[in-house]
Amino acid sequence: MKFALVIPDGCADEPQAALGGKTPLEAAHKPHMDAIARLGIVGRADNVPAAMPSGSDVATMSLFGYDPLKYHTGRAPLEAAAQGIVLGPDDWAIRCNLVTIENAVMKSFTAGQIPNDIAGRLIGDLARALAAPGIEFHAGVSYRNLVIYRALAGPAPFSHETSTTPPHDLTDQPVAAYLPKGSGGDWLRDLMVKSVPILAQSAENQGRAARGEPTATDIWLWGLGRRPALEPFRQRFGKTGAMITAVDLLRGIANLLGWRNISVPGATGYLDTDYAAKGRYAIDALEKTDLVIVHVEATDEASHEGNARAKVEALERIDLDIVGPLHERLKALGEHRVLVSPDHPTFLRTKTHSHGYVPFALCGTGIAPDASASYDEAAAAASRLSFDRGCDLMPFFVSAGAQNQPVMGA
């Protein structure tokens, strides 16, 4: 049997006045997702435990069948795995965003979606000025970069009590109250302060300012943790896997789970991503793997920008260019299942991730249809199929004996 999981990141939302009182999922023209709902089942899952911060690191780990309360150590170690950075048992990885802060307010957690080449050179400037024995700067994708604290620098000042805040939770908000706190917080704050004059003197930033483009004024450090220990997916579920994403976080989880990462030209992790290319590469990947995962960041980015129309358009492109062609190919291959589910809600109102249930639609071999007519939050809320632990959805999805029996408090 072949399996496909499509993740429209953060697409779950609230009704929007700008969309006539509909959620983006309700407002979008998405015939292929709705067809999956009619052919199969709609339900809901809670991927983020209440005790943990809502983010794709926690939520996708849960969506892939791993309890984040047991396995999650931090976001940055997952991104380090994506870059092939090997962490020793006492090393720490720290997410290092290039951001734009003006008058102590977070104006852009992406430094205006700073291009990869410019971001790489800025991280190089920081590395030359601030790196020390055991302290490394690693360029990632655009604003998403890493600092590595090696044990040879001395005992790490951090612990599980170190408190940091994702910068995408702070759009248009004052940042002073959200600076790193707890053990090691002073070390993180000091490095952030030292970055400011280095970035201000950068020729790259001065060029962007001259062109009227946002500049990377600061680094924002967060999401730190040590190396996680994840059981390989094939060992856990008996399936091979392949990941299609433009986001290092998801590539890192894929590496740790033993999945093959597939690079897609034109996949940007933003609204301008090449949706059709992702669909084509996913279809090709079905020939060599049991489970293909297609992650699309665009819907989440639209919410972070508070852009309801862009969120609807991204959903429509995902439906047309990914879900539709992928589902058709799966049906042609024979026994199959396809699942569409976001990881977590991202509300346009708050421009940030939220806790709460997300809707999913699932159809295919062995799945008897329920009465669902569409895929959206209202249909999921009306369903009796509910996974209070989101990590239980994956074993339900890939189990040969899975049927659409009501699951309450799973």
GIZI-V159441 format. One line per field, one symbol per residue. phi: phi as a letter, one per 20 degrees, with the letter a starting at -180 (. if undefined). psi: psi as a letter, one per 40 degrees, with the letter a starting at -180 (. if undefined). burial: I if it has 24 or more other C-alpha atoms within 12 Angstrom, else O. A space follows every 50 residues. Layout:
phi=???
psi=???
burial=???
This chain:
phi=.dcccddegmffbdgdgfdmndfgffffecfffffgfffcccbbbdecgg edfeafffffgffeodfffedfdqfggfffffemeedffdecdcfcfecd dclmdfebfdlmlgfgffgfffffffffedfbgndcdcfddlfeccddde fffogffebfefdccfffedgmdfegfdfgcngnffffffffffffffff efffffffffemdfdeebdcdamfrdfecdfgffffcmcebcddaddggf fffggfeneeededgnedmcfefefffffffffffffdbecddddcegff ffffemdfffffffffffffedfffffffgffeofabccdbfebfceffe mbfcfpfdeccbbpgndffeefdbdafffffefeebdfdgfefffffeff efcefgcdmf
psi=iiihhhgghfdhaiihdeffeiiddddihgddddddddebihaiihehid eiihiddddddddeehhddddheiddddddddeehhhideiiihhgihih hhffhhdheefffhiddddddddddddddeiihehihhibhbehiihhhi deeihheiaeehhihhdeeehfiiedeeiiiahedddddddddddddddd ehddddddddefiiihdiihhifiiihighhiddddefiiihhhiehddd ddddddeeihhhhhheheeadeigdddddddddddddeidhhhhhheddd ddddefgdddddddddddddecddddddddddebhiihhhhidiihhdde fiiiiiiiiihhiahehhiaeheihidddddeiehhhdhdeedddddehd ehifihhhf.
burial=IIIIIIIIIIIIIIOIOOOOOOIIIIIIIIIIIIIIIIIIIIIIIIIIIO OIIIIIIIIIIIIIIIIIIOIIIIIIIIIIIIIOIIIOOIIIIIIIIIII IOOOOIIIIIIIIIIIOIIIIIIIIIIOOIOOOIIIIIIIIIIIIIIIII OOOOOIIIOOOIIIIIIIIIIIIOIOOIIIIOOIIOOIIOIIOOIIOIII OIOIIOOOOOOOOIIIIIIIIIIIIIIIOIIOIIOOIOIIIIIIIIIIII IIIIIIIIIIIIIIOOIIIIIIIIIIIIIIIIIOIIOOIIIIIIIIIIII IIIIIIIIIIIIIIIIIIIIIIIIIIIIIIIOOOOIIIIIIIIIIIIIIO IIIIIIIIIIIIIIIIIOIIOIIIIIIIIIOOIIIIIIIIIIIIIIIIIO OIIIOOOOOO
